[in-house]
């Protein structure tokens, strides 16, 4: 999937580039609202479908190959764009009996993330039936698009983004992980979510 990642202030967003052209900016008529942008930016795939083209209002075009980043500065604001074209897949794991999970690029982690930049590490701890995320210092972690800087409770459906790997707790005892790279983990992988399985049992 062709995606444009947009980082600014303490936020991150992503834009699907499967459509012909997408508009980014700070006005209401855009496909992706990026408050720091005063100029409008049109994002589209190049004719060969292997590069992302950013047409910046008043500043010309910037072409990104897969994995490349570009920082656009406007007044005192800086917005970083990263183009990724890797197909991501979702894997589901059972965490009902877990109370502590370490996540990061270290081989000793319970969930080993791809060694990529920006790197991210995080610890999940279950207390009183609730999961809490504890970010490592200077870690590139986000919850629902906003930087994770302190301990935060994760509700079902919250998206924890570590680097370019997304993790979502579902039903309290399932962990969905979306990544374009293979993952190493000691967790038990399951094929069908518990709620779906129950529907099929008479």
Secondary structure, DSSP 4 states (H G I P E B T S, - for coil): --EEEEEETTEEEEEE--SS-EEEESSTTSSEE-TT--S-EEEEE-TTSSEEEEEETTTEEEEEETT-EEEEEETTEEEEEEEE-PPPEEEEEE-TT-SEEEEESSTTSSEEPPS-SS---EEEEEETTEEEEEEPTT--EEETTEE--S-EEEPTT-EEEETTEEEEEETTTEEEEEESS--EESSEEESS-HHHHHHH--
